[in-house]
Amino acid sequence: MYLDPGFGSMIFQLIVALIAGLGAYFALAKKKAISLFNKKNKTNMEDSNEERI
C-alpha cells in the first residue's frame, strides 16, 4: 500500500476539523441548555413579581 506525502496532512486536517466541530457542537449545546433553564427561571420570576403587585 502506497501512502503519498500529502496523506499525513490530510489526516492532520481531519483530526483538527473533528476537534473544532465537536467543540462548536458542545458549545452550542451548552448555550442552548443554559438558555432553556434561564427562560424557565425568568418566567417563574415574572410570575412571582406579578403576584406581589
Secondary structure by P-SEA (a helix, b strand, c coil): cccccaaaaaaaaaaaaaaaaaaaaaaaaaaaaaaaaaaaaaaaaaaaaaaac
